[in-house]
Amino acid sequence: MTEERTEVEIYTDGACKGNPGPGGWGALLRAEGREKELWGGEARTTNNRMELRAVIEALSILKRPARVRVHTDSRYVQQGIGAWIANWKKNGWRTVNKAPVKNVDLWRELDALAACHEVEWIWVKGHAGHPENERADALANRGITDIPMGDKE
């Protein structure tokens, strides 16, 4: 008998004021009729790191294996985890051009978290009126706003 897994919808986004610069991440989770919002920020980061961090933070709060649909407006995240990561791992975390994979710390973390769940990676067009993507974007920007002022300089 297979264990029934909870279905979870996750909507994520990252934002950065400058690249690098102050950045934020946001995630909206929906499961079993409930919603949870997550957000955070870093004083000096990149947009790609914030896109990855949003998914990592969302997956990390799941307490047991689930069937997850991650909605992201980041092709970097969607293609990275869905298509590129297998070759990166096979090549010792190097790209096809033999360069070290950027953000390898976050890719390793995301890979380990994703392995705990059944994950479907869904790309959505950003800033196109998708309600949940717009909420994730607002949460990411809230993450930037919440960084203490002295840390943003």
C-alpha positions in Angstrom: 0.0 0.0 0.0 1.4 3.4 -1.0 1.2 6.3 1.4 -1.3 9.0 0.4 0.7 12.2 -0.1 -0.7 15.7 0.5 -0.9 17.9 -2.5 0.8 21.2 -2.2 0.8 24.2 -4.6 3.8 26.5 -4.2 4.2 29.8 -5.9 7.6 31.5 -5.7 9.4 34.6 -6.7 12.7 36.4 -6.1 13.5 40.1 -6.4 16.6 42.2 -6.4 17.2 46.0 -6.3 20.5 46.0 -8.3 22.1 42.7 -9.3 23.9 42.2 -7.0 22.1 44.3 -4.4 19.5 43.9 -1.7 17.2 41.0 -2.5 14.1 39.3 -1.3 12.3 36.0 -1.9 8.6 35.1 -1.4 6.5 32.0 -1.5 2.8 31.2 -1.2 1.9 27.7 -0.2 -1.5 26.1 -0.5 -2.5 22.7 0.9 -5.7 21.2 2.4 -7.6 24.4 2.2 -5.0 26.5 4.0 -2.5 29.1 2.8 0.9 30.1 4.2 3.1 33.1 3.1 6.8 33.1 3.5 9.3 35.9 2.8 12.8 37.0 3.6 15.7 39.0 2.3 19.5 39.3 2.1 21.5 42.5 2.0 23.7 41.6 -0.9 22.6 38.9 -3.3 21.4 38.3 -6.9 18.0 37.7 -8.4 18.9 34.1 -9.3 19.9 33.4 -5.7 16.6 34.8 -4.5 14.6 32.8 -7.0 16.3 29.6 -5.7 16.0 30.6 -2.1 12.2 31.1 -2.4 11.8 27.5 -3.6 14.2 26.1 -1.0 12.4 27.9 1.9 9.0 26.7 0.7 10.1 23.1 0.3 12.0 23.1 3.6 8.8 23.8 5.7 7.1 20.7 4.4 7.0 18.2 7.3 6.5 15.0 5.2 6.8 13.9 1.6 4.2 15.5 -0.6 3.1 15.9 -4.2 4.2 19.4 -5.0 3.6 21.7 -7.9 6.1 24.5 -7.9 5.1 27.5 -9.9 8.0 29.9 -10.8 8.5 32.7 -13.2 12.2 31.8 -13.3 13.4 29.8 -16.3 16.7 29.5 -14.4 15.0 27.6 -11.6 12.6 25.6 -13.8 15.3 24.6 -16.4 18.0 24.2 -13.9 16.2 21.7 -11.7 14.3 20.1 -14.5 16.9 19.8 -17.2 20.4 20.9 -16.4 21.0 19.5 -12.9 21.5 15.9 -13.9 24.4 16.8 -16.2 25.9 19.2 -13.6 26.0 16.4 -11.0 27.4 13.9 -13.6 30.1 16.5 -14.5 31.1 17.3 -10.9 29.0 20.4 -10.7 30.4 21.9 -13.9 28.6 23.3 -16.9 28.9 22.0 -20.4 31.7 24.6 -20.9 33.5 23.1 -17.8 32.9 26.2 -15.7 31.8 25.8 -12.1 28.0 25.9 -11.7 26.9 29.3 -10.3 25.0 29.1 -7.0 26.1 25.5 -6.5 25.4 25.8 -2.7 21.7 26.5 -3.4 21.4 24.0 -6.2 22.7 21.2 -3.9 20.2 22.3 -1.2 17.3 22.4 -3.7 18.3 19.1 -5.2 18.2 17.4 -1.8 14.9 19.0 -0.8 13.2 18.1 -4.1 14.3 14.5 -3.8 12.0 14.2 -0.7 8.9 15.0 -2.7 7.2 14.3 -6.0 7.7 17.7 -7.7 6.3 19.1 -10.9 8.1 22.3 -12.0 5.8 24.8 -13.7 6.9 28.0 -15.4 4.5 30.9 -15.4 5.0 34.3 -17.1 6.0 36.9 -14.6 4.3 40.2 -14.2 1.5 39.1 -16.5 -1.4 39.3 -14.0 -1.1 35.7 -12.6 -2.7 36.3 -9.2 -0.5 33.9 -7.2 2.7 35.0 -9.0 1.8 38.6 -8.2 1.4 37.7 -4.5 4.8 35.9 -4.5 6.3 38.9 -6.1 4.8 41.2 -3.4 6.2 38.9 -0.8 9.7 39.0 -2.4 9.6 42.7 -2.4 8.4 42.7 1.3 11.5 40.6 2.0 13.7 43.5 0.6 11.7 46.0 2.7 12.2 44.0 5.8 16.1 44.0 5.5 17.4 46.4 8.2 18.4 49.7 6.7 22.0 49.5 7.7 22.4 46.2 6.0 21.2 47.5 2.6 24.2 49.9 2.1 
